[in-house]
Amino acid sequence: PTQQQQQDKMAGQMRPSEPVWMKFLFGGTSCCVAACFTNPIDVIKTRLQIQGELMRKHEITEIKYKGFVRGSYRILTEEGIRGIYKGLSASLMREATYSTIRMGGYDVMKELLGAYDPTNTPLWKKITAGAVSGSVGAAIANPTDLVKVRLQAESTQAEKRYKNVLHAFAKIWKEEGIKGLYRGVGPTTQRAALLTASQLSAYDHTKHFVLNSGLFKSDGIHTHFACSMVAGLIAAAVTSPVDLIKTRVMNQRSQSGQLVYTSTLDCARKTNAAEGFAGLYKGFFPQWMR
């Protein structure tokens, strides 16, 4: 390394760490702000994931949402701005808990694992820190995630189950109990572990790689954007199947008193049998964009 790179590394090590509460506050706040802009993408992702559920190709008579762009346009024209912002209140509740814990807890977990030098942290410590912080946050925030998914899945008046987010919480509690609010906690925790482990570690590792190798000269906005795109692609590739499973398990309705899916593996097996392996990657593009 050059003398300048050595000086930059020493400066990074000497720079005082932010207070723990600040990491949690800024992590959660930034994700809440982001959710206000990405909610339309989340809505079309959810619709694509449940479209043609457990149907073989010859059984599908109409494809309502033909991809990300045309699907988004159809939601906007048929349901208006309110349609693409369905579930926003629940989404903000989710980000205020889940993302606050996973984003703020990531650095805390790294330090607990002995990673004090941000420019030279082993990849396994980043993955472990991300998996732990993501899993804890997702498990706690599961009820808000479940309500978000169900509200976003409602495309017509006939499908409408809930008047608003508070009515959704009350109705689910009354009809399904605490178990209903935590339906899908398995796949959502698995998804969060994979997402946080892959996304934050990939971003962290990619940024330090490009800076240490000299591909980017400074830790500026262009560096953050490039590393975010790489991290997002890796995270989407890793988590798309379990994200689809999470959506379907949370959104399912009982049939004759029986649930369609009994577990993560049961949903994966049934989806693969009916829709093929590609069915597990429905909604991949909007998930990456989000």
VOGUTI-282777 format. One record per residue (C-alpha): residue number from 0; residue in one letter; x, y, z. Coordinates in nm, 4 decimals. Example, Ala and Ser with C-alpha at 12.3 -4.5 7.8 and 13.67 -1.06 7.14 Angstrom:
<nodes>
+------+------+----------+----------+----------+
: resi : resn :        X :        Y :        Z :
+------+------+----------+----------+----------+
:    0 :    A :   1.2300 :  -0.4500 :   0.7800 :
:    1 :    S :   1.3670 :  -0.1060 :   0.7140 :
+------+------+----------+----------+----------+
</nodes>
This chain:
<nodes>
+------+------+----------+----------+----------+
: resi : resn :        X :        Y :        Z :
+------+------+----------+----------+----------+
:    0 :    P :   0.0000 :   0.0000 :   0.0000 :
:    1 :    T :   0.1049 :   0.3580 :  -0.0626 :
:    2 :    Q :   0.1958 :   0.5970 :   0.2167 :
:    3 :    Q :  -0.1323 :   0.7832 :   0.1638 :
:    4 :    Q :  -0.3338 :   0.4586 :   0.1944 :
:    5 :    Q :  -0.1482 :   0.3713 :   0.5154 :
:    6 :    Q :  -0.2261 :   0.7169 :   0.6536 :
:    7 :    D :  -0.5942 :   0.6804 :   0.5576 :
:    8 :    K :  -0.6096 :   0.3414 :   0.7288 :
:    9 :    M :  -0.4508 :   0.4804 :   1.0457 :
:   10 :    A :  -0.6935 :   0.7732 :   1.0410 :
:   11 :    G :  -0.9874 :   0.5298 :   1.0146 :
:   12 :    Q :  -0.8589 :   0.3316 :   1.3118 :
:   13 :    M :  -0.8052 :   0.6458 :   1.5211 :
:   14 :    R :  -1.1422 :   0.7995 :   1.4369 :
:   15 :    P :  -1.3719 :   0.7744 :   1.7415 :
:   16 :    S :  -1.6678 :   0.5437 :   1.7016 :
:   17 :    E :  -2.0214 :   0.6867 :   1.7004 :
:   18 :    P :  -2.2337 :   0.6260 :   2.0120 :
:   19 :    V :  -2.4277 :   0.2988 :   1.9964 :
:   20 :    W :  -2.7657 :   0.4749 :   2.0174 :
:   21 :    M :  -2.6734 :   0.6851 :   1.7136 :
:   22 :    K :  -2.6092 :   0.3736 :   1.5024 :
:   23 :    F :  -2.9545 :   0.2392 :   1.5894 :
:   24 :    L :  -3.1273 :   0.5752 :   1.5381 :
:   25 :    F :  -2.9673 :   0.6585 :   1.2048 :
:   26 :    G :  -2.9988 :   0.3010 :   1.0775 :
:   27 :    G :  -3.3714 :   0.2856 :   1.1516 :
:   28 :    T :  -3.4464 :   0.6408 :   1.0374 :
:   29 :    S :  -3.2688 :   0.5986 :   0.7039 :
:   30 :    C :  -3.4643 :   0.2787 :   0.6318 :
:   31 :    C :  -3.7951 :   0.4472 :   0.7216 :
:   32 :    V :  -3.7205 :   0.7285 :   0.4787 :
:   33 :    A :  -3.6201 :   0.4769 :   0.2110 :
:   34 :    A :  -3.9460 :   0.2838 :   0.2632 :
:   35 :    C :  -4.1463 :   0.5923 :   0.1661 :
:   36 :    F :  -3.9813 :   0.5830 :  -0.1765 :
:   37 :    T :  -3.9573 :   0.2060 :  -0.2282 :
:   38 :    N :  -4.3094 :   0.1075 :  -0.1169 :
:   39 :    P :  -4.4418 :   0.1019 :  -0.4772 :
:   40 :    I :  -4.1639 :  -0.1430 :  -0.5683 :
:   41 :    D :  -4.2528 :  -0.3550 :  -0.2667 :
:   42 :    V :  -4.6193 :  -0.3675 :  -0.3724 :
:   43 :    I :  -4.5451 :  -0.4945 :  -0.7250 :
:   44 :    K :  -4.2914 :  -0.7417 :  -0.5819 :
:   45 :    T :  -4.5604 :  -0.8866 :  -0.3543 :
:   46 :    R :  -4.8168 :  -0.9059 :  -0.6369 :
:   47 :    L :  -4.5689 :  -1.0825 :  -0.8670 :
:   48 :    Q :  -4.4793 :  -1.3319 :  -0.5937 :
:   49 :    I :  -4.8389 :  -1.4436 :  -0.5329 :
:   50 :    Q :  -4.9479 :  -1.4294 :  -0.8982 :
:   51 :    G :  -5.0252 :  -1.7749 :  -1.0371 :
:   52 :    E :  -4.9615 :  -1.9301 :  -0.6972 :
:   53 :    L :  -4.9259 :  -2.3097 :  -0.7215 :
:   54 :    M :  -5.0614 :  -2.3044 :  -1.0787 :
:   55 :    R :  -4.8968 :  -2.4756 :  -1.3725 :
:   56 :    K :  -4.8474 :  -2.2767 :  -1.6931 :
:   57 :    H :  -5.1390 :  -2.4398 :  -1.8793 :
:   58 :    E :  -5.3720 :  -2.3596 :  -1.5869 :
:   59 :    I :  -5.3091 :  -1.9830 :  -1.5989 :
:   60 :    T :  -5.5774 :  -1.8064 :  -1.8037 :
:   61 :    E :  -5.4605 :  -1.4479 :  -1.7440 :
:   62 :    I :  -5.1327 :  -1.2894 :  -1.6393 :
:   63 :    K :  -5.2424 :  -0.9719 :  -1.4650 :
:   64 :    Y :  -4.8992 :  -0.8283 :  -1.3895 :
:   65 :    K :  -4.6695 :  -0.8744 :  -1.6908 :
:   66 :    G :  -4.3380 :  -0.7824 :  -1.5371 :
:   67 :    F :  -4.2149 :  -0.4985 :  -1.3205 :
:   68 :    V :  -4.2880 :  -0.1991 :  -1.5469 :
:   69 :    R :  -4.6249 :  -0.3049 :  -1.6924 :
:   70 :    G :  -4.7343 :  -0.4453 :  -1.3591 :
:   71 :    S :  -4.6575 :  -0.1177 :  -1.1842 :
:   72 :    Y :  -4.8435 :   0.0760 :  -1.4530 :
:   73 :    R :  -5.1511 :  -0.1467 :  -1.4139 :
:   74 :    I :  -5.1606 :  -0.1003 :  -1.0373 :
:   75 :    L :  -5.1261 :   0.2758 :  -1.0814 :
:   76 :    T :  -5.4029 :   0.3001 :  -1.3425 :
:   77 :    E :  -5.6471 :   0.0665 :  -1.1656 :
:   78 :    E :  -5.5841 :   0.1569 :  -0.8019 :
:   79 :    G :  -5.4204 :   0.4984 :  -0.8185 :
:   80 :    I :  -5.1498 :   0.6370 :  -0.5909 :
:   81 :    R :  -5.3142 :   0.4718 :  -0.2907 :
:   82 :    G :  -5.2702 :   0.1363 :  -0.4631 :
:   83 :    I :  -4.8941 :   0.1600 :  -0.4970 :
:   84 :    Y :  -4.8673 :   0.2882 :  -0.1403 :
:   85 :    K :  -5.0712 :   0.0125 :   0.0216 :
:   86 :    G :  -4.9155 :  -0.1138 :   0.3418 :
:   87 :    L :  -4.6986 :   0.1952 :   0.3932 :
:   88 :    S :  -4.7989 :   0.2417 :   0.7591 :
:   89 :    A :  -4.7174 :  -0.1206 :   0.8383 :
:   90 :    S :  -4.3955 :  -0.0898 :   0.6386 :
:   91 :    L :  -4.2851 :   0.2091 :   0.8467 :
:   92 :    M :  -4.3661 :   0.0202 :   1.1674 :
:   93 :    R :  -4.1600 :  -0.2707 :   1.0399 :
:   94 :    E :  -3.8612 :  -0.0564 :   0.9452 :
:   95 :    A :  -3.8746 :   0.1256 :   1.2800 :
:   96 :    T :  -3.8231 :  -0.2084 :   1.4565 :
:   97 :    Y :  -3.6623 :  -0.4566 :   1.2185 :
:   98 :    S :  -3.4236 :  -0.2216 :   1.0397 :
:   99 :    T :  -3.3361 :  -0.0284 :   1.3545 :
:  100 :    I :  -3.2209 :  -0.3519 :   1.5155 :
:  101 :    R :  -3.0482 :  -0.5049 :   1.2128 :
:  102 :    M :  -2.8703 :  -0.1873 :   1.0970 :
:  103 :    G :  -2.7740 :  -0.0647 :   1.4430 :
:  104 :    G :  -2.6928 :  -0.4106 :   1.5725 :
:  105 :    Y :  -2.4620 :  -0.4958 :   1.2819 :
:  106 :    D :  -2.1678 :  -0.2862 :   1.4035 :
:  107 :    V :  -2.2372 :  -0.3802 :   1.7642 :
:  108 :    M :  -2.2185 :  -0.7505 :   1.6754 :
:  109 :    K :  -1.8981 :  -0.6988 :   1.4760 :
:  110 :    E :  -1.7342 :  -0.5376 :   1.7773 :
:  111 :    L :  -1.8541 :  -0.8199 :   2.0033 :
:  112 :    L :  -1.6786 :  -1.0559 :   1.7622 :
:  113 :    G :  -1.3588 :  -0.8550 :   1.7995 :
:  114 :    A :  -1.3763 :  -0.6606 :   1.4731 :
:  115 :    Y :  -1.2504 :  -0.3139 :   1.5675 :
:  116 :    D :  -1.0691 :  -0.2237 :   1.2436 :
:  117 :    P :  -1.3382 :  -0.1510 :   0.9794 :
:  118 :    T :  -1.0829 :  -0.1625 :   0.6965 :
:  119 :    N :  -0.9574 :  -0.5089 :   0.7833 :
:  120 :    T :  -1.2471 :  -0.7180 :   0.9172 :
:  121 :    P :  -1.2688 :  -1.0867 :   0.8170 :
:  122 :    L :  -1.5667 :  -1.1660 :   0.5940 :
:  123 :    W :  -1.6965 :  -1.4376 :   0.8304 :
:  124 :    K :  -1.7336 :  -1.1835 :   1.1104 :
:  125 :    K :  -1.9373 :  -0.9551 :   0.8837 :
:  126 :    I :  -2.1625 :  -1.2423 :   0.7757 :
:  127 :    T :  -2.2133 :  -1.3620 :   1.1336 :
:  128 :    A :  -2.2882 :  -1.0117 :   1.2618 :
:  129 :    G :  -2.5394 :  -0.9545 :   0.9825 :
:  130 :    A :  -2.7136 :  -1.2884 :   1.0315 :
:  131 :    V :  -2.7553 :  -1.2405 :   1.4080 :
:  132 :    S :  -2.8737 :  -0.8778 :   1.3971 :
:  133 :    G :  -3.1087 :  -0.9484 :   1.1056 :
:  134 :    S :  -3.2638 :  -1.2563 :   1.2659 :
:  135 :    V :  -3.3342 :  -1.0817 :   1.5959 :
:  136 :    G :  -3.4890 :  -0.7795 :   1.4240 :
:  137 :    A :  -3.7087 :  -0.9903 :   1.1948 :
:  138 :    A :  -3.8402 :  -1.2119 :   1.4738 :
:  139 :    I :  -3.9447 :  -0.9099 :   1.6805 :
:  140 :    A :  -4.1015 :  -0.7258 :   1.3850 :
:  141 :    N :  -4.2861 :  -1.0256 :   1.2352 :
:  142 :    P :  -4.6426 :  -0.8969 :   1.3101 :
:  143 :    T :  -4.5765 :  -0.5706 :   1.1221 :
:  144 :    D :  -4.4280 :  -0.7616 :   0.8291 :
:  145 :    L :  -4.7271 :  -0.9947 :   0.8124 :
:  146 :    V :  -4.9743 :  -0.7046 :   0.8089 :
:  147 :    K :  -4.7688 :  -0.5257 :   0.5422 :
:  148 :    V :  -4.7729 :  -0.8293 :   0.3148 :
:  149 :    R :  -5.1479 :  -0.8835 :   0.3504 :
:  150 :    L :  -5.2349 :  -0.5202 :   0.2850 :
:  151 :    Q :  -5.0084 :  -0.5035 :  -0.0220 :
:  152 :    A :  -5.1532 :  -0.8257 :  -0.1628 :
:  153 :    E :  -5.5095 :  -0.6851 :  -0.1796 :
:  154 :    S :  -5.5666 :  -0.5780 :  -0.5387 :
:  155 :    T :  -5.9473 :  -0.5725 :  -0.5598 :
:  156 :    Q :  -6.2366 :  -0.4915 :  -0.3302 :
:  157 :    A :  -6.3298 :  -0.8603 :  -0.3281 :
:  158 :    E :  -5.9879 :  -0.9470 :  -0.1857 :
:  159 :    K :  -6.0020 :  -0.6748 :   0.0777 :
:  160 :    R :  -5.9788 :  -0.8216 :   0.4282 :
:  161 :    Y :  -5.8804 :  -0.5169 :   0.6322 :
:  162 :    K :  -5.9889 :  -0.1527 :   0.6453 :
:  163 :    N :  -5.6512 :  -0.0210 :   0.7616 :
:  164 :    V :  -5.3395 :  -0.1247 :   0.9502 :
:  165 :    L :  -5.4964 :  -0.1043 :   1.2984 :
:  166 :    H :  -5.8016 :  -0.3010 :   1.1865 :
:  167 :    A :  -5.5655 :  -0.5636 :   1.0422 :
:  168 :    F :  -5.3811 :  -0.6074 :   1.3717 :
:  169 :    A :  -5.7090 :  -0.6269 :   1.5669 :
:  170 :    K :  -5.8775 :  -0.8711 :   1.3264 :
:  171 :    I :  -5.5763 :  -1.1032 :   1.3047 :
:  172 :    W :  -5.5437 :  -1.1024 :   1.6848 :
:  173 :    K :  -5.9157 :  -1.1804 :   1.7242 :
:  174 :    E :  -5.9396 :  -1.4515 :   1.4570 :
:  175 :    E :  -5.5937 :  -1.6077 :   1.4620 :
:  176 :    G :  -5.4471 :  -1.5078 :   1.7973 :
:  177 :    I :  -5.0823 :  -1.4378 :   1.8744 :
:  178 :    K :  -4.9889 :  -1.7394 :   1.6623 :
:  179 :    G :  -5.1493 :  -1.5716 :   1.3625 :
:  180 :    L :  -4.9450 :  -1.2547 :   1.4088 :
:  181 :    Y :  -4.6297 :  -1.4655 :   1.4138 :
:  182 :    R :  -4.7212 :  -1.6801 :   1.1160 :
:  183 :    G :  -4.4208 :  -1.6950 :   0.8851 :
:  184 :    V :  -4.1704 :  -1.6110 :   1.1576 :
:  185 :    G :  -3.9577 :  -1.9034 :   1.0388 :
:  186 :    P :  -3.9059 :  -1.7937 :   0.6773 :
:  187 :    T :  -3.8938 :  -1.4235 :   0.7662 :
:  188 :    T :  -3.6168 :  -1.4889 :   1.0195 :
:  189 :    Q :  -3.4327 :  -1.7073 :   0.7694 :
:  190 :    R :  -3.4723 :  -1.4392 :   0.5036 :
:  191 :    A :  -3.3489 :  -1.1660 :   0.7377 :
:  192 :    A :  -3.0445 :  -1.3690 :   0.8355 :
:  193 :    L :  -2.9571 :  -1.4324 :   0.4710 :
:  194 :    L :  -3.0406 :  -1.0759 :   0.3647 :
:  195 :    T :  -2.8453 :  -0.8953 :   0.6338 :
:  196 :    A :  -2.5562 :  -1.1397 :   0.6185 :
:  197 :    S :  -2.5264 :  -1.1087 :   0.2405 :
:  198 :    Q :  -2.6233 :  -0.7431 :   0.1924 :
:  199 :    L :  -2.4300 :  -0.5692 :   0.4684 :
:  200 :    S :  -2.1257 :  -0.7927 :   0.4439 :
:  201 :    A :  -2.1181 :  -0.7648 :   0.0624 :
:  202 :    Y :  -2.1485 :  -0.3858 :   0.0811 :
:  203 :    D :  -1.8880 :  -0.3629 :   0.3575 :
:  204 :    H :  -1.6446 :  -0.5979 :   0.1848 :
:  205 :    T :  -1.6938 :  -0.4469 :  -0.1629 :
:  206 :    K :  -1.6399 :  -0.0922 :  -0.0370 :
:  207 :    H :  -1.3189 :  -0.1730 :   0.1458 :
:  208 :    F :  -1.1971 :  -0.3789 :  -0.1504 :
:  209 :    V :  -1.2438 :  -0.0969 :  -0.4042 :
:  210 :    L :  -1.0907 :   0.1598 :  -0.1674 :
:  211 :    N :  -0.7950 :  -0.0553 :  -0.0673 :
:  212 :    S :  -0.7289 :  -0.1578 :  -0.4289 :
:  213 :    G :  -0.7462 :   0.2013 :  -0.5524 :
:  214 :    L :  -1.0447 :   0.1463 :  -0.7870 :
:  215 :    F :  -1.2117 :   0.4407 :  -0.6134 :
:  216 :    K :  -1.0054 :   0.7208 :  -0.4660 :
:  217 :    S :  -1.2476 :   0.8342 :  -0.1987 :
:  218 :    D :  -1.5415 :   0.7099 :   0.0073 :
:  219 :    G :  -1.7864 :   0.9334 :  -0.1784 :
:  220 :    I :  -2.1387 :   0.9003 :  -0.3136 :
:  221 :    H :  -2.0249 :   0.7218 :  -0.6314 :
:  222 :    T :  -1.8519 :   0.4586 :  -0.4167 :
:  223 :    H :  -2.1622 :   0.4097 :  -0.2025 :
:  224 :    F :  -2.3868 :   0.3790 :  -0.5096 :
:  225 :    A :  -2.1669 :   0.1245 :  -0.6881 :
:  226 :    C :  -2.1204 :  -0.0874 :  -0.3768 :
:  227 :    S :  -2.4932 :  -0.0711 :  -0.2986 :
:  228 :    M :  -2.5816 :  -0.2045 :  -0.6450 :
:  229 :    V :  -2.3403 :  -0.4958 :  -0.6049 :
:  230 :    A :  -2.4627 :  -0.5718 :  -0.2531 :
:  231 :    G :  -2.8268 :  -0.5499 :  -0.3625 :
:  232 :    L :  -2.7728 :  -0.7917 :  -0.6504 :
:  233 :    I :  -2.6003 :  -1.0456 :  -0.4261 :
:  234 :    A :  -2.8686 :  -1.0123 :  -0.1575 :
:  235 :    A :  -3.1532 :  -1.0530 :  -0.4098 :
:  236 :    A :  -2.9919 :  -1.3625 :  -0.5630 :
:  237 :    V :  -2.9473 :  -1.5200 :  -0.2198 :
:  238 :    T :  -3.2826 :  -1.4296 :  -0.0653 :
:  239 :    S :  -3.5392 :  -1.4291 :  -0.3499 :
:  240 :    P :  -3.6648 :  -1.7864 :  -0.2935 :
:  241 :    V :  -3.7077 :  -1.7483 :   0.0823 :
:  242 :    D :  -3.8603 :  -1.4000 :   0.0354 :
:  243 :    L :  -4.1252 :  -1.5491 :  -0.1952 :
:  244 :    I :  -4.1888 :  -1.8267 :   0.0579 :
:  245 :    K :  -4.2231 :  -1.5694 :   0.3367 :
:  246 :    T :  -4.4800 :  -1.3741 :   0.1345 :
:  247 :    R :  -4.6884 :  -1.6798 :   0.0525 :
:  248 :    V :  -4.6814 :  -1.8245 :   0.4044 :
:  249 :    M :  -4.7857 :  -1.4905 :   0.5556 :
:  250 :    N :  -5.0571 :  -1.4223 :   0.2983 :
:  251 :    Q :  -5.2128 :  -1.7702 :   0.2904 :
:  252 :    R :  -5.5739 :  -1.8307 :   0.3860 :
:  253 :    S :  -5.6878 :  -2.1526 :   0.5445 :
:  254 :    Q :  -5.8794 :  -2.3937 :   0.3224 :
:  255 :    S :  -6.1369 :  -2.6059 :   0.5073 :
:  256 :    G :  -5.9575 :  -2.5218 :   0.8299 :
:  257 :    Q :  -5.6192 :  -2.6276 :   0.6914 :
:  258 :    L :  -5.3299 :  -2.4007 :   0.5906 :
:  259 :    V :  -5.1858 :  -2.4385 :   0.2417 :
:  260 :    Y :  -4.8281 :  -2.4391 :   0.3706 :
:  261 :    T :  -4.7083 :  -2.5990 :   0.6906 :
:  262 :    S :  -4.3456 :  -2.4865 :   0.6788 :
:  263 :    T :  -4.0745 :  -2.3189 :   0.4721 :
:  264 :    L :  -3.9743 :  -2.6488 :   0.3123 :
:  265 :    D :  -4.3366 :  -2.7416 :   0.2383 :
:  266 :    C :  -4.3913 :  -2.4110 :   0.0553 :
:  267 :    A :  -4.0644 :  -2.4503 :  -0.1360 :
:  268 :    R :  -4.1521 :  -2.8063 :  -0.2368 :
:  269 :    K :  -4.5062 :  -2.7217 :  -0.3517 :
:  270 :    T :  -4.3939 :  -2.4100 :  -0.5402 :
:  271 :    N :  -4.1155 :  -2.5953 :  -0.7200 :
:  272 :    A :  -4.3475 :  -2.8845 :  -0.8087 :
:  273 :    A :  -4.6172 :  -2.6596 :  -0.9587 :
:  274 :    E :  -4.4201 :  -2.3650 :  -1.0990 :
:  275 :    G :  -4.0688 :  -2.4985 :  -1.1411 :
:  276 :    F :  -3.7465 :  -2.3586 :  -1.0009 :
:  277 :    A :  -3.8072 :  -2.0248 :  -1.1762 :
:  278 :    G :  -4.1242 :  -1.9874 :  -0.9706 :
:  279 :    L :  -3.9110 :  -1.9393 :  -0.6610 :
:  280 :    Y :  -3.7583 :  -1.6310 :  -0.8246 :
:  281 :    K :  -4.0801 :  -1.4452 :  -0.9053 :
:  282 :    G :  -4.0353 :  -1.0789 :  -0.8154 :
:  283 :    F :  -3.6548 :  -1.0963 :  -0.8402 :
:  284 :    F :  -3.6074 :  -0.7683 :  -1.0289 :
:  285 :    P :  -3.8187 :  -0.5473 :  -0.7997 :
:  286 :    Q :  -3.6527 :  -0.7096 :  -0.5004 :
:  287 :    W :  -3.3127 :  -0.6060 :  -0.6362 :
:  288 :    M :  -3.4380 :  -0.2548 :  -0.7173 :
:  289 :    R :  -3.5862 :  -0.2218 :  -0.3697 :
+------+------+----------+----------+----------+
</nodes>
